[in-house]
């Protein structure tokens, strides 16, 4: 009979194998990292990683959710990602004034979470022993990873707020959603303030957008969680989204959508939004 500790280790190993293998790391290297990780539990609200820290640690989320923030240069910060199980966070992002690898982003635990910690230097030593062709494969996968992140935020910056919110919530549903009879439940609890930071607009605007989505039968609340109803279409060009967006545009301009106007003003894109623009310029975590 397996003990609880054995089962927990196997669960951790499964998550780590799936997460690390995405970067084309050799199986033996993945197993070596699994043997050398440190599991740390964090309570909700704790800072897992601090901006500017040079400790050289990175982490894989084993359970729970972590808010990844980016400083915007005036003492404030903006939420750029709600990371969940299997995602890598906390790695050093830039070279500071002393030539050290420092962390640009900070990570605050959004719910009780468990992280597997690794040393950046140890990972680098393992990579240095790999053949050239394997390193090229890893670099290619990392290039794809960063390119996908850049494309995501470049797309986000050029969308109206309605479409930004649908894109963010669709992404959360794909990464942290569970299907039920009504649609897809977003497991992490995220408020209007967090959503407003993620799409670069004001909190009142998010409140209006969500109210319109609820009224349109696309979204519902269940306690502190959102439910993307069956009517929700993950395609940005879907008729239901276009119809609801036009309706919101009319409401936002103080007119009813049934006035028969041939044109409606576009929603503000907010392309100069401070938080999102700052993050897109610096890259993702």
MOMO-V200152 format. One record per backbone hydrogen bond with DSSP energy under -0.5 kcal/mol. CO is the residue of the C=O (numbers start at 1). NH is the residue of the N-H. If there is no record, write none. Layout:
co=CO nh=NH
co=CO nh=NH
//
This chain:
co=3 nh=7
co=4 nh=8
co=5 nh=9
co=6 nh=10
co=7 nh=11
co=8 nh=12
co=9 nh=13
co=10 nh=14
co=11 nh=15
co=12 nh=16
co=13 nh=17
co=14 nh=18
co=15 nh=19
co=16 nh=20
co=17 nh=21
co=18 nh=22
co=19 nh=22
co=20 nh=23
co=20 nh=25
co=21 nh=24
co=26 nh=30
co=27 nh=31
co=28 nh=32
co=29 nh=33
co=30 nh=34
co=31 nh=35
co=32 nh=36
co=33 nh=36
co=33 nh=37
co=34 nh=37
co=38 nh=40
co=38 nh=117
co=40 nh=115
co=42 nh=113
co=43 nh=46
co=46 nh=48
co=46 nh=109
co=49 nh=107
co=50 nh=53
co=53 nh=103
co=56 nh=120
co=58 nh=118
co=59 nh=89
co=60 nh=116
co=61 nh=86
co=63 nh=114
co=65 nh=110
co=65 nh=111
co=66 nh=68
co=66 nh=83
co=67 nh=69
co=67 nh=108
co=68 nh=80
co=68 nh=81
co=69 nh=106
co=70 nh=78
co=76 nh=72
co=78 nh=70
co=78 nh=80
co=81 nh=68
co=81 nh=83
co=83 nh=66
co=84 nh=87
co=87 nh=61
co=89 nh=59
co=94 nh=96
co=94 nh=102
co=96 nh=99
co=100 nh=96
co=100 nh=102
co=102 nh=93
co=102 nh=94
co=102 nh=104
co=103 nh=52
co=104 nh=71
co=106 nh=69
co=107 nh=48
co=107 nh=49
co=108 nh=67
co=109 nh=45
co=113 nh=42
co=114 nh=62
co=114 nh=63
co=115 nh=40
co=115 nh=117
co=116 nh=60
co=117 nh=38
co=118 nh=58
co=119 nh=123
co=120 nh=124
co=121 nh=125
co=122 nh=126
co=123 nh=127
co=124 nh=128
co=125 nh=129
co=126 nh=129
co=127 nh=130
co=131 nh=135
co=132 nh=136
co=133 nh=137
co=134 nh=138
co=135 nh=139
co=136 nh=140
co=137 nh=141
co=138 nh=142
co=139 nh=143
co=140 nh=144
co=141 nh=145
co=142 nh=146
co=143 nh=147
co=144 nh=148
co=145 nh=149
co=146 nh=150
co=147 nh=151
co=148 nh=152
co=149 nh=153
co=150 nh=154
co=151 nh=155
co=152 nh=156
co=153 nh=157
co=154 nh=158
co=155 nh=158
co=156 nh=159
co=160 nh=164
co=161 nh=165
co=162 nh=166
co=163 nh=167
co=164 nh=168
co=165 nh=169
co=166 nh=170
co=167 nh=171
co=168 nh=172
co=169 nh=173
co=170 nh=174
co=171 nh=175
co=172 nh=176
co=173 nh=177
co=176 nh=187
co=178 nh=185
co=182 nh=230
co=183 nh=180
co=184 nh=228
co=185 nh=178
co=185 nh=187
co=188 nh=190
co=191 nh=195
co=192 nh=196
co=193 nh=197
co=194 nh=198
co=195 nh=199
co=196 nh=200
co=196 nh=201
co=202 nh=206
co=203 nh=207
co=204 nh=208
co=205 nh=209
co=206 nh=210
co=207 nh=211
co=208 nh=212
co=209 nh=213
co=210 nh=214
co=211 nh=215
co=212 nh=216
co=213 nh=218
co=213 nh=219
co=214 nh=217
co=218 nh=229
co=220 nh=227
co=222 nh=225
co=225 nh=222
co=226 nh=186
co=227 nh=220
co=227 nh=229
co=228 nh=184
co=229 nh=232
co=235 nh=238
co=238 nh=242
co=239 nh=243
co=240 nh=244
co=241 nh=245
co=242 nh=246
co=243 nh=247
co=244 nh=248
co=245 nh=249
co=246 nh=250
co=247 nh=251
co=248 nh=252
co=249 nh=253
co=250 nh=255
co=251 nh=254
co=256 nh=259
co=268 nh=161
co=270 nh=273
co=273 nh=277
co=274 nh=278
co=275 nh=279
co=276 nh=280
co=277 nh=281
co=278 nh=282
co=279 nh=282
co=279 nh=283
//
